Amino acid sequence: MNITYVLPPNTNVPIGGYKIVYQYANELVKRGNNVNIVFLKNGIPTGQKFSKQNFKNKIRSLINAFKNSPISVDWYKIDSQINLYFNIEKAEDFPDADVIIATAAPTTYIKNLSKKKGRKFYFIQNYETWWYADKESELLKTFTIKDMTNIVISHELESKVNSATTARAKYLPNFYDPNEFYLQKPISPRKNVVALLNHRQATKRTQLGIEILIEVRKQIPDLQVELFGVPDEPDGLPNYFHVTRLANANELRERIYGRAKIYLLLSILEGWCLTGMEAMASGAAMVASEIGGLVDYANSKNSVLIKPDKKEAFIDAIVNLLKDDEKQQRIAKQGYSDVQQYRIQNSVQILESILKGK
């Protein structure tokens, strides 16, 4: 097959949804397919009229990131056989293909393309109301586009998408790469280290995580925190927070997930959440918000799941796990075992069947 993925503008920094596309693209090429990746020039959904004052902070940051989009991808190794197209805005500049796949709400622009650009699919990785200043009705319209097959990565997304349209979405579970994330360091013994994602998006709740871990430190005096992500170090962090910017897979596996007893995941909106699965595959026990998407692979046996608004419950759960090595190791071992089923080879087989109309 000749397959085209369409992404929003390139930012050339690690983004989970982009990484999934790159991983699929690499694997599809290995399986004998021809793959193109198109980066749009415009990051705002076609036909939407927005002014700066209508955007929330997260939208402003996205727009700033999309200015002067770079024409290379340096943070992830993309197979040299894959054709990359940067800053595309004209229909005629899209390559002809058998299949074309939108990967985010603004990329559903492909509905306007001719049939020679490929049969149309929409790979839905999250409930992306932020593209429309949180106007849910505008997002729902993208799920109802005629002659476009919806593909979802979680059962929660499947339910939301199917409620908006009579066409049933195809379920394609996410995966992790076992060549990147594996048990390099034993689950036991580990020091009292907690890993936390540093992210600009408000739904990730990094600031809440910092507040929680400051409270945990009052009860666990030797607590150390590994804070990782793209943004700069937050102001005023205590000295027991160690910050890593733009961590690669080796750094995450060896120094962050691989050292941590616990990975704290406080997000209130996730299509799946790759970092949770990566941390579990590296031997950390996960303490996380009980939200859709995440619960496709996380449960009460392989994680500690807490209602998102229960700050004190997060503090208590972390303290209890750090004081109870037997329980922490039991959860970490179960998590490591359970995520082994989520391999890219399994997911790409499902994807190819979907693209072939099976």
Wavefront OBJ file of the C-alpha trace (Angstrom):
o trace
v 0.000 0.000 0.000
v 0.949 3.620 -0.530
v 0.065 5.366 2.752
v 0.118 9.068 3.644
v -0.007 10.329 7.231
v -0.966 13.989 7.694
v 0.273 15.791 10.810
v -0.090 19.359 12.097
v 3.002 21.567 11.638
v 6.354 20.150 12.655
v 7.779 21.481 15.929
v 10.821 19.171 16.071
v 10.371 18.478 19.792
v 9.095 15.249 21.379
v 5.293 14.883 21.124
v 3.657 11.551 21.981
v 1.100 11.617 19.167
v 3.758 12.394 16.568
v 5.980 9.609 17.911
v 3.187 7.059 17.488
v 2.810 8.099 13.842
v 6.573 7.834 13.271
v 6.649 4.392 14.867
v 3.765 3.164 12.729
v 5.402 4.639 9.630
v 8.704 2.875 10.336
v 6.986 -0.449 10.909
v 4.759 -0.120 7.838
v 7.833 0.452 5.671
v 9.448 -2.675 7.112
v 6.334 -4.574 6.062
v 6.731 -3.482 2.440
v 4.483 -0.422 2.317
v 5.380 2.966 0.872
v 4.837 5.712 3.467
v 4.614 9.506 3.237
v 4.388 11.931 6.145
v 2.913 15.349 5.391
v 3.254 18.251 7.854
v 0.666 20.974 7.313
v 1.757 24.600 7.235
v -1.296 25.907 9.075
v -1.960 24.643 12.607
v -5.453 26.108 12.901
v -8.407 24.073 11.591
v -9.491 25.108 8.114
v -12.548 27.314 8.115
v -12.294 28.324 11.789
v -12.197 32.045 12.561
v -10.084 32.682 15.621
v -8.561 35.827 17.037
v -5.766 35.804 19.603
v -8.032 36.887 22.411
v -10.256 33.838 21.836
v -7.440 31.392 22.536
v -6.554 30.048 25.917
v -2.915 29.843 26.975
v -2.454 26.349 25.594
v -3.609 27.458 22.135
v -1.263 30.438 22.195
v 1.652 28.176 22.994
v 0.703 25.868 20.119
v 0.585 28.767 17.679
v 3.976 30.026 18.839
v 5.419 26.548 18.441
v 4.088 26.308 14.899
v 5.697 29.542 13.681
v 8.596 28.938 11.319
v 8.068 25.189 11.393
v 11.398 23.368 11.034
v 11.961 21.153 8.015
v 13.632 18.264 9.803
v 12.851 15.751 12.549
v 15.910 15.295 14.731
v 14.441 13.942 17.973
v 13.204 10.647 16.518
v 14.819 8.399 13.919
v 12.484 8.127 10.934
v 13.288 5.455 8.346
v 15.082 7.003 5.368
v 12.634 5.282 3.006
v 9.784 7.454 4.313
v 8.992 10.532 2.242
v 8.669 13.717 4.330
v 6.723 16.782 3.138
v 6.972 19.975 5.221
v 4.743 23.089 5.381
v 2.164 21.790 2.914
v -0.955 23.900 2.290
v -2.020 23.248 -1.330
v -4.018 20.180 -2.340
v -1.803 19.530 -5.344
v 1.264 19.263 -3.097
v -0.059 16.153 -1.328
v 1.347 12.933 -2.799
v -1.008 10.493 -4.511
v -1.658 7.419 -2.379
v -3.960 4.490 -1.720
v -4.723 5.696 1.804
v -4.471 9.075 3.552
v -4.732 9.383 7.348
v -5.596 12.515 9.336
v -3.952 12.448 12.777
v -5.485 15.438 14.593
v -8.572 17.631 14.300
v -7.032 20.279 11.993
v -5.683 17.621 9.661
v -9.220 16.546 8.753
v -8.638 19.168 6.084
v -7.944 16.098 3.941
v -11.711 15.779 3.432
v -11.233 18.357 0.656
v -8.695 16.266 -1.263
v -9.461 14.275 -4.386
v -9.781 10.489 -4.411
v -6.355 10.098 -5.998
v -4.817 11.246 -2.703
v -6.223 8.094 -1.084
v -9.147 6.640 0.843
v -9.598 8.790 3.936
v -9.080 7.746 7.560
v -9.033 9.772 10.798
v -6.652 8.505 13.488
v -8.137 9.930 16.710
v -5.617 9.962 19.560
v -7.370 12.290 22.001
v -10.535 14.324 22.558
v -8.996 17.463 21.094
v -11.393 20.242 22.064
v -8.422 22.603 22.518
v -8.194 23.107 18.755
v -11.583 24.811 18.932
v -11.153 26.903 22.086
v -12.873 24.039 23.960
v -16.026 24.179 21.804
v -16.965 20.514 21.877
v -19.561 20.879 19.118
v -16.852 21.879 16.628
v -14.765 18.820 17.472
v -17.779 16.522 17.116
v -18.217 17.708 13.531
v -14.828 16.213 12.669
v -16.114 12.774 13.685
v -18.981 12.928 11.165
v -17.089 13.638 7.957
v -18.520 11.694 5.042
v -16.358 8.942 3.513
v -13.773 9.128 6.311
v -13.246 6.101 8.563
v -12.589 6.919 12.227
v -9.868 4.991 14.064
v -9.647 5.343 17.865
v -6.965 4.290 20.330
v -9.114 3.725 23.435
v -12.543 2.460 24.373
v -13.456 5.810 25.918
v -12.698 7.571 22.632
v -14.620 4.848 20.823
v -17.693 5.630 22.927
v -17.412 9.388 22.431
v -16.843 9.156 18.678
v -19.615 6.604 18.135
v -22.081 8.787 20.034
v -21.531 11.523 17.454
v -22.044 9.456 14.317
v -23.775 6.323 13.048
v -20.534 5.086 11.489
v -18.714 2.800 13.927
v -15.110 3.667 14.746
v -12.325 1.094 14.427
v -10.435 0.272 17.632
v -6.616 0.327 17.398
v -4.879 0.057 20.795
v -1.624 1.912 21.306
v 1.679 0.234 22.075
v 5.153 0.826 23.433
v 8.499 -0.083 21.904
v 10.161 -2.914 23.895
v 13.484 -2.004 22.301
v 13.276 1.396 24.010
v 11.555 0.562 27.290
v 12.379 -2.565 29.232
v 13.531 -3.679 32.661
v 17.123 -2.478 32.536
v 17.278 -2.013 36.312
v 15.595 -4.413 38.777
v 12.299 -3.433 40.358
v 13.957 -4.098 43.716
v 15.790 -2.446 45.321
v 15.030 1.148 44.301
v 15.378 4.344 46.302
v 12.455 6.642 47.103
v 12.301 8.275 43.678
v 9.106 9.509 42.011
v 8.985 10.503 38.322
v 6.674 13.281 37.085
v 6.038 14.753 33.635
v 6.696 18.475 33.140
v 4.187 19.719 30.544
v 2.707 23.070 29.489
v -0.766 21.672 28.865
v -3.013 22.405 31.828
v -4.737 19.003 31.643
v -1.429 17.297 32.525
v -1.480 19.094 35.927
v 2.274 19.361 36.459
v 1.887 22.097 39.078
v -0.456 19.907 41.109
v 2.099 17.116 40.909
v 4.788 19.407 42.288
v 2.495 20.448 45.151
v 1.673 16.819 45.960
v 5.305 15.748 46.007
v 6.290 18.653 48.246
v 3.704 17.332 50.722
v 4.995 13.761 50.316
v 8.520 14.935 51.136
v 7.312 16.032 54.581
v 6.627 12.363 55.357
v 9.374 10.788 53.219
v 12.513 12.836 54.035
v 14.728 11.070 51.477
v 12.284 11.580 48.567
v 13.843 12.513 45.231
v 11.831 13.650 42.213
v 12.705 13.150 38.546
v 10.872 15.856 36.559
v 11.111 15.431 32.793
v 9.619 16.997 29.683
v 10.023 19.681 27.046
v 9.440 22.955 29.004
v 12.031 24.819 31.029
v 12.385 24.124 34.745
v 9.515 25.607 36.754
v 10.477 28.452 39.066
v 11.119 27.837 42.734
v 11.598 24.069 42.696
v 13.099 22.501 45.834
v 16.579 21.059 45.417
v 15.341 17.462 45.598
v 13.692 17.907 42.179
v 16.028 16.879 39.358
v 14.957 18.271 35.976
v 15.696 16.695 32.589
v 14.632 18.521 29.415
v 14.053 16.669 26.149
v 14.936 13.279 27.623
v 15.473 10.559 25.025
v 14.350 6.956 25.457
v 17.675 5.868 26.937
v 17.585 8.622 29.568
v 13.969 7.839 30.430
v 14.650 4.108 30.772
v 17.959 4.397 32.658
v 17.715 7.508 34.835
v 14.046 8.399 35.169
v 11.532 5.520 34.905
v 14.286 2.995 35.589
v 15.247 4.598 38.920
v 11.745 5.462 40.070
v 9.668 3.460 42.496
v 6.617 5.417 41.330
v 5.488 7.227 38.218
v 2.924 9.894 39.150
v 0.428 10.584 36.358
v -2.113 13.284 37.195
v -3.582 14.028 33.774
v -7.339 14.569 33.515
v -7.522 14.074 29.736
v -5.704 11.354 27.809
v -6.422 9.377 24.698
v -4.115 6.657 26.021
v -1.029 8.140 27.748
v 2.175 6.604 26.447
v 4.315 7.692 29.388
v 2.324 5.514 31.775
v 2.950 2.410 29.719
v 6.622 3.307 29.217
v 7.098 3.737 32.961
v 5.410 0.404 33.719
v 7.577 -1.349 31.125
v 10.636 0.134 32.870
v 9.619 -1.175 36.288
v 7.937 1.786 38.001
v 4.647 1.398 39.862
v 2.084 3.859 38.539
v -0.085 6.128 40.661
v -2.525 7.792 38.284
v -5.807 9.550 37.720
v -8.611 7.113 37.014
v -9.571 8.411 33.581
v -10.626 6.985 30.235
v -7.905 5.916 27.852
v -5.531 5.162 30.687
v -7.789 2.407 31.989
v -7.413 0.485 28.729
v -4.166 -0.850 30.209
v -4.178 0.291 33.858
v -6.278 -1.342 36.583
v -6.441 -1.829 40.348
v -3.914 -4.671 40.262
v -1.179 -3.123 38.121
v -1.560 0.519 39.267
v -3.020 2.718 41.975
v -5.906 4.622 40.377
v -7.421 7.632 42.120
v -10.296 9.969 41.292
v -8.699 13.069 39.724
v -10.023 15.578 42.299
v -8.672 13.708 45.359
v -5.400 15.513 46.109
v -5.018 14.078 49.600
v -5.640 10.565 48.263
v -2.710 10.980 45.848
v -0.463 12.093 48.712
v -1.521 9.177 50.897
v -1.132 6.626 48.078
v 2.405 7.753 47.258
v 3.473 7.808 50.910
v 1.980 4.370 51.522
v 3.716 2.826 48.502
v 7.066 4.358 49.396
v 6.747 2.914 52.907
v 5.507 -0.502 51.761
v 8.140 -2.060 49.508
v 6.253 -5.341 49.187
v 3.117 -3.645 47.833
v 5.087 -1.286 45.606
v 7.036 -4.152 44.065
v 3.919 -6.284 43.602
v 2.174 -3.498 41.672
v 5.288 -2.703 39.637
v 5.788 -6.363 38.688
v 2.136 -6.741 37.663
v 2.321 -3.569 35.579
v 5.487 -4.743 33.863
v 3.858 -8.076 33.060
v 0.581 -6.618 31.814
v 2.040 -4.120 29.333
v 3.968 -6.833 27.486
v 0.877 -7.471 25.333
v 0.996 -3.956 23.874
v 3.608 -4.413 21.162
v 3.766 -2.498 17.890
v 3.752 -5.727 15.870
v 0.269 -6.513 17.167
v -1.061 -3.010 16.563
v 0.349 -2.652 13.061
v -1.344 -5.895 11.991
v -4.664 -4.484 13.150
v -3.899 -1.187 11.368
v -3.142 -2.869 8.053
v -6.408 -4.819 8.247
v -8.323 -1.592 8.882
v -6.639 0.195 5.983
v -7.415 -2.713 3.675
v -11.088 -2.532 4.674
v -11.151 -5.851 6.528
l 1 2 3 4 5 6 7 8 9 10 11 12 13 14 15 16 17 18 19 20 21 22 23 24 25 26 27 28 29 30 31 32 33 34 35 36 37 38 39 40 41 42 43 44 45 46 47 48 49 50 51 52 53 54 55 56 57 58 59 60 61 62 63 64 65 66 67 68 69 70 71 72 73 74 75 76 77 78 79 80 81 82 83 84 85 86 87 88 89 90 91 92 93 94 95 96 97 98 99 100 101 102 103 104 105 106 107 108 109 110 111 112 113 114 115 116 117 118 119 120 121 122 123 124 125 126 127 128 129 130 131 132 133 134 135 136 137 138 139 140 141 142 143 144 145 146 147 148 149 150 151 152 153 154 155 156 157 158 159 160 161 162 163 164 165 166 167 168 169 170 171 172 173 174 175 176 177 178 179 180 181 182 183 184 185 186 187 188 189 190 191 192 193 194 195 196 197 198 199 200 201 202 203 204 205 206 207 208 209 210 211 212 213 214 215 216 217 218 219 220 221 222 223 224 225 226 227 228 229 230 231 232 233 234 235 236 237 238 239 240 241 242 243 244 245 246 247 248 249 250 251 252 253 254 255 256 257 258 259 260 261 262 263 264 265 266 267 268 269 270 271 272 273 274 275 276 277 278 279 280 281 282 283 284 285 286 287 288 289 290 291 292 293 294 295 296 297 298 299 300 301 302 303 304 305 306 307 308 309 310 311 312 313 314 315 316 317 318 319 320 321 322 323 324 325 326 327 328 329 330 331 332 333 334 335 336 337 338 339 340 341 342 343 344 345 346 347 348 349 350 351 352 353 354 355 356 357 358
